[in-house]
Amino acid sequence: MSAAVPVVPVDSPPSDIAMAERVAADQSTRRPVLLFFHSAVVWLVIGSLFGLVASLKFQFPDWLAGQAALTFGRVRTVHLNAVAYGWAGMSLIGLAVWMIPRLVRAPLYRPGLAVAAAWGWNLWLVLGLSAVLLGYTDGLEWLEIPYPIDAVVVIAGGLMASSVLVTVARRKTKHFYVSVWYVLAAMVWFPIIFATANLPIFGGVEQAAVNWWYGHNALGLFITPLALAAAYYFIPKVLGRPIQSYSLSLVGFWALAFFYSLNGIHHLIGGPLPTWLITTSITASVMMVIPVAATAVNFHTTMVGRFGALQYSPSLRFVVAGSMIYTAVSLQGSVEALRGFNRIVHFTQYTVGHAHLGVYGFASLILFGALYFIVPRLVDWEWPSGRLIRWHFWLALAGVVIYVASLVAGGWLEGRAMLDGARPFMDAVNVTKPYLVGRTVGGALMLGANVIFAYHYWLAVRRRGKRRLEPAWSDRLSRPVIAGVLA
Amino acid sequence: MNPAAIYVLVVCAVGALIAGAAFAWAALKGEFTEASEAAFLVFDAEDEPRPPERP
């Protein structure tokens, strides 16, 4: 059911043919991408709600404690899986499915495969998270969903990957744009790490090593490359200028490919693993400075002189904010992997703050920006309200800043207290209490931002609200003014 | 040798092979030498891209 290329006369100018190919590419992806995005937004709200409930339990430990399904261990697990695989996973895949046909100038191969993949992915999450709530879990972080249920997502992922990979194979371009490299890499890496980590053949300390190798790579070899693919697409696209140094973007990609996969073992510093294994992981974590610096320098030099455009383009505002946070969270991660620093922050709230800076501050902000760009093009209806977009941005940013700042400070104090042999363990618990309130406040703000976004998304796809001829962000400016800013 | 270790080694070898092949393919296809051409693939018929400027 691939979309037909719109008919253009044979003597049409090249620009008409190129536009027809673009239209065909967009038509072919509309259905699967909308299904991925609809699902992702629902999982975002569900996952955020569970996250807030988990955080509130730090202030009210007895709240919902009588219901086994709503105890902290299960609620927090549902939160993680719903936002990581439901929101981030499904929206990133939808984004990749939308971007690839545009970048390779070919319609999506068998869009029905991608539609089936979206349903399969949802089925996996519904079955898996229901199992977790009922108390069935593999007991491994990021791999809690029981492995027999994981067969569903293996099939779904295979369907989706085959559609995307065949589309790339049918490309009409001579070269790959850097975003295509990132998407292809994620499509190859994720099945390998997911299948390996889920095999029930590891035990004891091996299992811990494989678990964290997977847990860190789920972020670094799946979420990160897809989010960076989006940033490399939308920053030049919105500005109307190519990335400042394309060669540097390739350095960033290949350096990430070579260094990232070894990072995960730094989660086990101090554990009963060979020293060489942990030292290799720490070295690789520090070497991540190379791809991160390459990416940061490239984005910054592309933006220099055009930061004014952030005021007028919500897509650019979200994507650039997410890209800047990518630099911050990556450098924070490199420092966190050093033995002296890790000794203090290991087993503390600090790590929780770091993870949220990565998945929400970096990946989710870029995803929001991408959806603000893509959805009007899919539903042929502009976002109804510039005000809701502004509320969304500032609530999301304030929420993640408060959340991370609270846990960085609280985690540091917690770690120092735990290392002080003269202090009772309860000191380490009591010292974090005020910072855990910051965790809940930040989490509530992020939930508020997500609900606003979900409501606005619903208005847009249902074509509710006032029909706009201009993008919502231009409600106080005329097109010539915006063109002047972007020039 | 532990069977799990053998499995992990095989996975690593296959991964390295895929990465190495992709890198070699990219080099042979001119992905690294014709970068300026690839940089404009992000634009299409509706865009009017300008060349990059010195920052």
Interface residues (C-beta under 8 A of the other chain):
Chain A: S15 D16 A18 M19 R22 R102 L103 T173 K174 H175 F176 Y177 V178 S179 V188 W189 I192 T196 L199 I201 F202 G203 E206 V210 Y232 Y233 P236 K237 G240 R241 P242 I243 Q244 S245 Y246 S247 L250 W254 A257 F258 S261 H300 T301 T302 V304 G305
Chain B: N2 P3 A4 A5 Y7 V8 V11 V14 G15 I18 A19 F23 A26 K29 G30 E31 F32 E34 A35 S36 E37 A38 A39 F40 L41 V42 F43 D44 A45 E46 D47 E48 P49 R50 P51 P52 E53 P55
